[in-house]
Amino acid sequence: MTQSTESKILDAKQIDKLFTLAFKKRFAIPAVNVTSSDTINAALAAAKKANSPIIIQLSNSGAAFYAGQTLINDDYQASINGAVAAAKHIHLLTVAYQIPIIIHTDHATKKMLPWIDGMLAIGEGYFKINQHPLFSSHMLDLSQESLIDNINICKKYLKQLTAMNMFLEIEIGVTGGEEDGVKGKVNSKLYTTPEDIAYAYGELKKISSNFTIAASFGNVHGVYRPGKVKLKPIILRDSQDYISVKFKVPQKTVRFVFHGGSGSSPAKIKEAINYGVVKFNIDTDAQWAFWEGVKEYEQEKHNYLQQQIGNPQGKDKANKKFYDPRAWLFKAEVSMEKEILKYYKRLNSLNVNKFLDF
């Protein structure tokens, strides 16, 4: 059978259909932070096995790492190049994997806007040639700014993104902890008010409906002991109710994003999905799984990894096949793939492709 050559990178219209289906079927799409071709391949393998779409996203520092740690990044050029290189890598491989993919960038604070601008400049050129976006969406994390400044800046970018058939993700309120150098303070802003979410929704809706909102309901980046983080998904429900009455729209209208999701209980995840979460970020748990694959391989093959020649099978036996990066990196990929598949089950998003026509 001849393989389809059609790209599976989703644009805004397709994302809208996917998120509408997520509302109806009550599932969320895993959004996996990646830093290398190995972590991208692990995410693609998991999506293929799950028979479902996936969101592959890069942070500013993750994109810089993808480009190479020796590159100077004072002007975010390394982050721009790394994100674009990763996006092109995914565009090429999606034809082989034939899995619907959203290519996304994560947590751009106000000082990182030149990173967004650089990607958009390249993206505009790509769009003119291909009539399809290079990236599916970008995130602006302006939660440290005033609400009015946050939304005014987001409106400007939403207009630009909509012209290229892309989505925008915004953050209202502060997600605590730290992720890739982006820190959030643990304070009252961890709990976003329905009024603030309604203001953001009303203003952005004037431009386009191509947006999601990462509202804070106690989310904290990183990993913590049970009981340390107090999640209150009911804030999402109250916000949906408030917006439904204020704007006379269906009760579940806002597409929410769950940040700081690693380590969250299945019950809280299910509750958040019921209240409109369609995108669920996975970073910390995926990182641990990738490392755990390497750790377990080293423990199993320890005596074959101490020198190039000589192992328990004989002093003249070569160890190349054991220390070959393809051996231990593959174990890392498999471990990360298994962790992502666990989240597909928790998010009720296995076999979503059977409902899609793209």
N, C-alpha and C positions, 0 to 999 in steps of 0.2 A: 504494500500500500504506500502510495506517495505521501510524504509528510507535507502538511500545509505550510505555506510560507507566510501566512498572515500573522502579523504582530498581535500579541495579546496584551499589550500595554494599554490600560484603560484611560479614556479621556473623561471629561466632566459628565457628559451625557450618560456614559456607561456607568460611571460611579454613582450617579443619581439613581439609576435603575437598581444597582446592587444594594445601595443603602435603603431604598424603598422596600426591596425584598427582605432585607435584614429586619426592618420594622415588622413586616408581616409574619415572617417565620421565627422571629425572636432569636437572632444570632448576631454575633459580632465577628469582624474579620481581624485576625491577629496581625499586628504591625510590628515587625521584627527589626530591631536596630542592627545594622551590619557595619563591618569595618574592613572587610577584605573579600577577595573572590571566594575564599573558602567559606566564610559565613554566608555569603550570598548563595552559594551552591547548596549549603545545608538548608537554607530557607526554601529554595526552589524544590529541593528533593522532598521536603515535608509537605509542601503544597501539592506536589504531584501525587504523593501517596494519599493525602487527604481528599484529593479530587475537588479542590476548592481554591478560590482566589486567595492571594496573600498581598499584604502591604509590606514592601521592603523600603526601609528608610535609613537615612544617614544623618547623623548629627554633624555639626560644624567640625568638631575635632575628629569624628569618625571619617569624614570625607578627607580631611588633611592626612590622616593616617593611611587611607587608601592610596593617596597620591605619593606618599613617601615621607618619612619623618625627617629626612635631611633637607627638605624644601623649606625655605623661609615663608612664613605665613602671616607676616605683619599686615599685609593688605588683603588677606583672605584668598590670595590667588591659588594657594595650594588646596584650600577647601573647595574653591570653585572647580579647579581641574579634577580633583578627586571625585567630587560628586558627579561631574559630567562623565568622567571615565567609567564610574560605576553604573550610571544610567545607560550608557552605550553597551556595557557588558551585559546588562539585564535585557536590553532590547534585542541583542543578538541571541541570547540563550532562550528567551521566551518562545522563539520560533521552534526551538528543539523541545522544550518542556511542554508547550501548548497549555499553559496555565494562565488564567487572567491575573494580571499583576498591576498593582498601583505602586508607582515609584514616587517616593515622598521624601522630603527633607524635614528634619526635626529641630525644634527649639532654636529659632533665630531671634535673639534679643535685639534691642534697638541698636546696640553697637555693631551687631552682625549684619545689619541691613545691606552693607556693601557685598556681602556673600550672596544674598538673595538677588541683588541687582545684577551681579556678575552672571549668575546662572540664568536669569531672565534674558539678559542680552544674548547669550548663546542660544537659549531656548527660542527666542523670537526668530532667529535665523533658521533654526531647525524647523520651526513651525511653517515658515514661509515656503520652504522646500517640500516638506512632507505633508502639510496640512494635518498634522498630528503632533501633540506635544511631546517634548523630550522627557519632561517630568510630568507626572499626573497631578501633583499638588505640592505645595510648600506650607510650612507652618511658621507663623509669626508668634513669638512668645513675648508680648509686650505687657505682661501682667505686672511688671514693676513700675509701669508708667500709670498716670491717672487714667481712669476709665475712658474719659473723653478723648485724650491723646491716643490711647490704645486703639480705639475704634476708628478714629479719623485716619490714622495711618493704615489700618487694615482695609478701610474702604478704598483708599488709593490703590493698594496692591490687588484687592479683589477685582477692581475694574480691569487692571492690566492682565490678571490671570484669566478672567472670564473671556477676554478677547482671544486667548489661546486655548480655550476649551479646557481649562484647568480648574482645580478646586483649591480653596484656601482653608487652612486650619488655624484657629485663633485660640488664645488662652485667656480666660477670665478668672481672676483669683490666682493664688499662688500655690503651685504644687511644691510641697516641702522636700527636704533632702537635697541630694545633688546627683546630676546626671551629666557626664562628660563636661564638667566645668561650669554648668549652669546650675546655680544654687537658688533654692527657695527657702525663705524664712518660715519657721513653724510659728504661726500666729493666727489671728482671727481670719486672715485672708485665705486660709485653707478651706473655708466654707463660703462659697459664692452665694450671693443672694439671688432670688428669682428676679428681682427688679433689675439687677445688673445684667443678667442674662437676657432679659426682655429688651433692655436698651440696646445691647449688642445685636440681637436678632432683628429688631426693628430698623436699625440703621443700615446693617449689611443687606437686608432684604430689599432696600431701595436700589441697590446696585445689581444684585444677583442672588440666587438661591444656592450658588456653588460654594457652600462653606459648611464646616463643622465647628463645634465649640468644645474645647477642652475646659470644662467647668470643674472647679475644685470642690470636692466633697470629702476632704480629709486625706486625699492622696499624698503619698510621700515616695519620692524616688529612692531607690536603693533597697536593701533588705533589712528587716527588723524582726525582733522576737515577737511571737504571737501576743496580741493585746497592746502592743506599742502604738499601733496606728488605729485611729478610730474613724472608720469609713461611715459616711452617712449618705448612701445613695438616695434616700428619700428626698434630698435636696433636688435631685433631678426630676423626680415626680412632681414636686411642688412647683418647679419652674415650668414644666410642661403644662400644668394646670393653669398657672398664671398667664402664660403666653396664649394659651387657647382662648381664654376669656378676653384678654386685652386686645388681641388681634383678630378674634373670631375665626380661628383656624382649627383644624382637627387637633385632638388632645395630644397626640404624639407627633410633633412637627419638627422639633429641633434634633439634629443629628449630633449626639454627644460622643466625646472621646474619653476613654478611661486611661489616664496617665498613672504612673506609679503602680502598675498592675501586678508586678512580680510579687509572689507570696500571698496574694489576696485569697480569701476563702472562696470556695465554689459558690457558697450561698450568696455572698456579697456580689460576686461576678454576675450570677443569675439575676439578682435583684436589679443591678445597674442596667443590664441588657433589657429587662422588662420596662425600664423607664426611658429607653431610647439610646443607649450606648451601641454604636455600630462599629467602632474601631477600638481595639484594645492593644495598648503598647506593651511589648515584651523586650526587655533589655537585660536586666540583672540576672534573671534566671537563665536566659540564653547564654550569657557570658560564662556563668558557672558551668553549665552543661558542656560548653566547648572546652573549657579547661579540664573538666572532669574526664573527658575522653582522653586527653593527653596524659593526665595523671595516672589513670588506670592502665594505659598502654605502657607507661614507664615502669610501673610497679610489676606488670606482667613480664616485661622484657628487660628488666633492669640489668641482668648479667650479660645481656647481648649489646648493651648500650654504653659500656665503659671504655671501649677502645675499638679501633677499626678491625683489628685482627685478634682472634682469641675469644672463645666463649665456652660454656659448659660442654659443648660438643667436640671441642678440641682446640689446642693452642694455635693451630694454623687456620682455623675456620674464620672466614670473613663475615663481618657484621653489616655489610652495606645495606642489605634488604631490610634490616631492622631500623637503622637510623636514617634511611631515605625519608625525606619529608613527606612523601606521598603516603607512607605507612602510618605515621602518627597523626598527620593532619586529617587523613581520612577517618580515623577513629574519632577525632574531634568533631568532624562534620556529622558523623552518624549519631554521636551523643547529643549534639545540638538539634539535629532533625527529630530525634525521639522526644526531646523536651517540647519542641514546637507542636508536635502531634498531640501531646498531652493537653496543650492549650486549645487546639482545635476542638477536642472533646468537651472541655470546660466551657467553651464559647458556643457550643451547639452548632458548629460551622463545618462539620464533615459533609462531604458530598453535595456541596452547594452548586457545583457546576451543572448538575442535572436540571437545575431550574433556570439556567442562563442560556441566552442565545448569542453569546459572544465569547 
